[in-house]
Amino acid sequence: MAETTLHIVGGGMAGSEAAWQAAHAGLDVVIHEMRPKVETFAHHTGKLAEMVCSNSFRSDDSEQNAVGLLHWEMRAANSIIMQSADTHRLPAGGALAVDREGFSQNVTDALHALPNVRVVDEEITELPTGGHWLFTTGPLTSPALGHAIQEISGADRLAFFDAIAPIIYAETIDMDVVWAQSRYDKGDTEDEQKAYLNCPMTRDQYEAFIDALLAADKTEFHEGETAGYFDGCLPIEVMAERGRETLRHGPMKPVGLTNAHKPDEKPYAVVQLRRDNALGTLFNMVGFQTKMKYGAQTDVFRMIPGLENASFARLGGIHRNTFMNSPTLLDPEMRLKSRPNIRFAGQVTGVEGYVESAAMGLLAARFAIAELSGQRLAPVPETTAMGALVTHISGGAEAKTFQPMNVNFGLFPPVDLKGGRKNRPARYKAYTDRAKADWQAWLKLSEALPA
């Protein structure tokens, strides 16, 4: 009798998506999730697909943005992550932001409702020799399992430090100073056009803020911890150390905004807050990942106009993330070369971001579905967002310099377009048109395989 059970280790974005895909294909699924029995620095619940760093899935533009294209591909493949995100969407201009509590509960309820999915609260500390397994333990892989991965792979794990941003209670924000507006009034509705709260700074206020930021007490790493940062999630102190104007040209840029209280005064810098839940009672400090100690955070952040009396539902923090040197360890179907009954997916493989993690869970599950039914999937086209990512982690990247990567058009094969690189909108549209056609063709082939 053919094996029909897929064991998934980790109930985050990748694990939840993989479980949904496998269960809907008729496999029996067992999710092994160590939370809440074994806690992590960043998680606060035992729910599946808990969001910890941010509540944003970034741009939802599927014609001009690579991550928006990835959203589109996942929706076309019946993604539970995208279904839940769309159900619990919050106004965020052109971005896809979600109510993190509602989102996680939706995914949890959907998977628990499936009769062929079972969730087991336990920590897996070894790599099994038998059965079909998919490890999606994410960047907070437990030390014991991390050691087991290192032992069986014969390669050192790589690591980087990741930071999370603070969350503020809305009732403590001074709306006589702060105003609601998305940059360039982006969005189709008034809610979208006013999706962000903006805290304006004069030049003197900005300079004083930078001074305090640079002087603040910060978390120091233990001796021997030499991992770097992922560039897409740099602590604001690290950005400030690169130059006093760096933040003003990054997360604090004042462009595309007009102060509703003082329309004739152009802010020198702006701190943006994004709604973090459907009730609008919590706001996330956009781009304000930090490694400042807790006491320093409250002192420094209350220097921001409009946040003088801010109360924090969660302060920022920094934690060590781990990922594999996937180009040397995984084959194109995301199997561990030294033990092919095991697949890996999610951030532990070196993709960065909620959506990218879930996407790799989706692909790994589809490879497993085909294998358990005695079939073989065609390679995912490199011209798609999915294919570009899986190619990157399974051999497309240089192993010696491998680092976590968000999806981006630099991972795609070039398009032959008149006007060359100068016509960026047309070039990006050509990328996405080609990807959508190739992804739909691949989906039809993969879903036509006999069970």
N, C-alpha and C positions, 0 to 999 in steps of 0.2 A: 504493500500500500504506500502511495506516495506521501511524503511529508508535506503537511499543509500548515504547519505552525511557524510563525515568524516571531522571534523574541526581540523586543526592542528595549535597549537600555537607555533610559533618560526620557523624561516626559516634557521636554521643552518644545521649542518651535519645530525642530527637525523631527523629533520623535513623535509628536502629536500628528504632524502632517503625514509621516510615514505610516503610522497606525491607521489613520483614516483611509489612505489609499489602499493599503493591503487588505483591510477589512472589507472594503467595498468591492474588492476583487474576489472575495470569498475565502481568504485565508483566515485561520485562527490567529489572533494576535495576543501576545502577552507583553504588557508594558511593565518593565521593572524600574520603578522610580524610588530613589532613596529618601526623598522628602515626603512627609515632614519628619521622619525618624532621624535622618541625618541632615542637619541644617547647613546652609552655605552663608557666606558673608552677605550676598546680595538678595537672596530670596526671602520672602516674608510669609508665604503660604505653602500649602501642599498641592495647590491646583496645577493642572497641566497648562503648558504654554504661558507661564507667568512672565510678564514683561518687567525687566529690572532696571535697565539703563535709561530708557526713554520710552515715550508712548507713541513715537512717530515711525512710520514705515517709509518716510521720505517722499519724494515726488511721485505723484500718481499719473504723470504725463507719459502715456505709452507711445508717443510719436517723437518726442525730443529728449527723452531721458531713459537711460539704461535700466534703472531700477523700476521705473514706471512700466517699461516693457516687460520686466520680470513679473510684475503684478499681473499684467495681461496674460502672460503665458500660464501662470498659476491658476488664474480664474478659468481659463480654457480647459484646464486639467482637473476641474472640480476640487479645488483646494479648500480645505476646511479653514485654514488660516486666513485666506482671503475672504471667504464667506463671513467669518466671524468679524474680521476687520471692517467689512462693509456694513455689517449689521450695527456695529458699535462705533461708527465713524463720528469724529468730532470736527467742527469747523477748523481748518488749518490752511486757508489759502489754497495753493495748488498741491499741498502735501496730504498724505493719508495718515492722520493721527487718530488714535482710538482711546476710548474709555478703557483703561487697562484692566479694571476689575470685571466689567461686563464682558470684555473680550475673553479673558481667561476662563471665566465661568461658562461662557458659551462653548468654548472648545472642550472643557471638562465634561459638561453635560452631554454634548454631542457624542463623545467617545464612550462615556459610560452607558449611553442608551443603546449602543450596538451590542447585540447578543454574542458576537464572536470576538469581542475585545474584553480582556481582563487586565486590571491594573493591580500590581503587586507592590506593596511598600517594602522594598528591600534594597540593600546596597550590593551590587555585583562588584567583586574585587578581583576576579580573574577572567581571563579570556577562555571561553569554553572550547573544547576540542570537537564536540559533536553538535548537531542541530544547525539551524539557520539563525544567525544573530545579526542585528544591526545596532551598532553603538552610536548613540547621538548624545553623549554626555555633556557636550558643550565645553565652554572655556573654563568652567569650574569643576572639571573632572576631579573626583576624589583622589587623594594622594595614593591610596592603595591601588586603585585601578590604573592611575597614571603610571605607577611603577610596573604593573603587569604589562601595560602597553609597551613601555620602554624595554622590558625584558624580552618580550616575544619579537619585537621589531628589530632589535639590535641597533637601534638608533636613539640618540638623545632626543628628548622632547624639546621643542622650542617654547618660548614663553614671551609674553609682553604684558605690560600693565595697562589696565583699563580703568576708566573713571566714570562716575555717575554724577548727574547734576541734582541740585536741591529742588524740592517742591515746596511751594508756599501756599498758605491758606488765603483764599481770595479775599475774605473779609478783612484781612490785615493790610491790603494794598490801598494806598491813598489815591483814589480816582480823581481827586482834584489836581493831581500832578500827572498821573498816568492817563493815557488815552488808548482807545481800541482802534487798530488799523493794521491790515496786512500790507506788506511792501507793495507799492504801486497799486494799492487797492485790488490786488489780485483775487479773483474768485468770481463765481457766477451769481452768488447770492449776497445779501447784506451780511449774513453771518460769516460767510467765507471772507468777505472784504474787511471784516473786523475781527478776524480770528485771533489776533495777537494783541497783547497789552504792551505798551511801549513806555519805557522809563527814560526820559531825556537827560542828558548831561551837558553842562557847559565845558569849555576847555579846562578851566580850573578844577572843576569837579572830577573830570576824567584823569587829570594829572595826579590829583590827590588819591584817587582810587588805585591807579597803577602803583604809586608809591606804597600804599598800604598792602596791596596784593603781593608785591615783591618782598616786603618785609615780614609778612605773616608767617606764623609757625606752620610747618608743613609735615606731612607724614614722611618719615625717612625709611628707606628700605633696609632690610637686614643685610649683613655682610654676605657677599657672594651673590646677591640678587642683581644681575646685570642686564635684565631684560629691558628692551626699549618700549616705547609707546606705539600704539596704532595711530597713524596720522589722522584718521577720521574721528578720533575721540581724544584729542590732546587735552590735558588739564589746562585751564586758562592761565595758570602761573607759568607753565612751560611756554605757551604762546607769548606771554608778556616778556619773558626772558629773552626772546628772540628779537625784541625791539619794542619800544614804547608805543609805536603806532600799529603794531600787529593786530591787537584786538579791535582797534577802530576800523581796520580794513577786513576784519573777520566777523565774529559773532556780534560785535558792537557797532557795525557799520550803520550810519544814519541815512543811507540813501533810500529814496522811494517813500519817505515818511514826512508827514506834516503834523506838527504838534497842534492838536485841536484846541488846546488852551491858549497857546501863543503862536498862531499861524504865521506871524511875521518873523519869528525867531527860529533859525535853523539850528537844531541840536548838533553839538560837536561829536557826540556818540550816543548810542541808544542801546539799552538792555531790553531784549524782548522776552516776554513770558507767553507760553502756549498753554491753552487749556488742557488739563490732564485727565479730567473725568467728565462724564455727561452732565452732571449736576452743575458744573462750572464752579465748584467750591475749591478746586486745587489747580495751581498753575506751576508749570515746569519752567525753570530758567534755561532758555534756549542757548545751547553751546557753552554752558557754564559748568562743565565737568571740572572737578577740583580735587586736589590732594591736600588742601588746607585742613588743619585740625578743626574739630567742631567749634571750639570757642572762637577761633580766628574767623571762621566762616560767618558767624552771626555778626561779629564786629564789622567785617569788611563789607558784607552784602547790605548791611543797613546804612552804608554810606551812599547807596544808590538812591537817587531821588524817587520818592513814592514808596520806598521800602524801608523807611526809617523805623517803622513799627511792625515790620514783617514778622510773622510767626511761621516757623518751618514745620511742615508735616514730615519732611525727611531732609536731612542734610546730605551733602555730597560725600563721596568717598572714593577710594581707589583699591583695586584688588588685582591679584595676579591671575592672568588668564593663560591657559596652555593650549597649544595646538601641535599637531603632528607635522613632520616633514612629508606631507602627503605625496609629492611627486616621486619620492623614492619608495614609498610604502604601499601605495594603492594602485590597482589596475584601473582601466577605463570604466569598469562597472562598479568601482568604488569598493572592491574586495581587497582585503589585506593579502598581499602577495604571498606571505609566508603561511597564511592560514585562511584559505579562500571561503570557508564557511562563515566568515565574519566580514561584514561591511561596516564602513564608517560614513557618517554624514553630519552636517551641521558645522558649527564654528570650530569644533576640535580638528576639522580637516583643513582649516585655514581660509575659510570664507568668512567675511565680516558682515554682520548685520542680521536683523531678525528675518528679513525676507530671503536673503541669500541662504541662511541656515535652513529655513523651511523648504526652500526650493531643492536643496540637496537631499533633504529627507524625502521629498516627493520622488525625486529621481531614483534614489537608492531603493525605495519601496517598489517602484516599477521594475527595476532590474531583478529584485528578489521575487516578485510575482511571476515574472517570466521564467526564472530559473526553477522555481518550485513547480511550475506546470510543465517542465521539460522543454521549454522554448528558449529562444535567444533574441533579445531585442537588437535592432539595428543601432549603431552608434547615434547619439544625439547630435544633430547638425551643429557644427561649431559656429554657424551663422546665427544661432538663437542665443538668447540670454542664458538659458539653461545649459546649452552646449558649451558656451564660452566659459562658464564657471567650472563645469566638470572637467573640461580640457585643461584649464589652468591648474587645478589641484591634482590631476592624475598624470601630469607629465609636461604640460605646456609651459609651466613656470620653471625657472632655473632653480634647482634644488639647493644650491649653495647660498642663495640669497632669498629663499622663499619666505614671504611675510604674508600676514592676513590681507585679504583684498576684497573690497566691495565690487559689485558688478559695475563695469564701465565699458564704454565703446572701444577703449584701447585693447580689450581682450578679444574683440571681434575681428575676423578677416576683413581687410579693407574693401570698400565698395568702389567700383569704377564709375565715377561721376564727373560730368563736365563741370568745370569751374573749380575742380580740385578742393583743397582744404578751406578755401576762402568762403565757400557757400555752406556754412555750418548747418543751418536749419534744413537745407535740402539733403545734406549728407546724412544727418541724423534720421531724417524721415526715410531715406533709402535703407539705412540699417534696420529700422523697425519694420518697414514694409517687407523686406526680405525675411526677417526673423519670423514675423507672424505667419507668412506663407509656409516657411519651412517647418515651423513648430506644429502647425495644423496638420501638415502632411505626415510628420513623425507620429503625432498622436493617433491618427487614423490607422497607421500601420501597427502601432503598439497595442491598440485596443482591439484590433482584429485578430490577434493571436488566439488560437484555440485554447480553451482551459484544460 
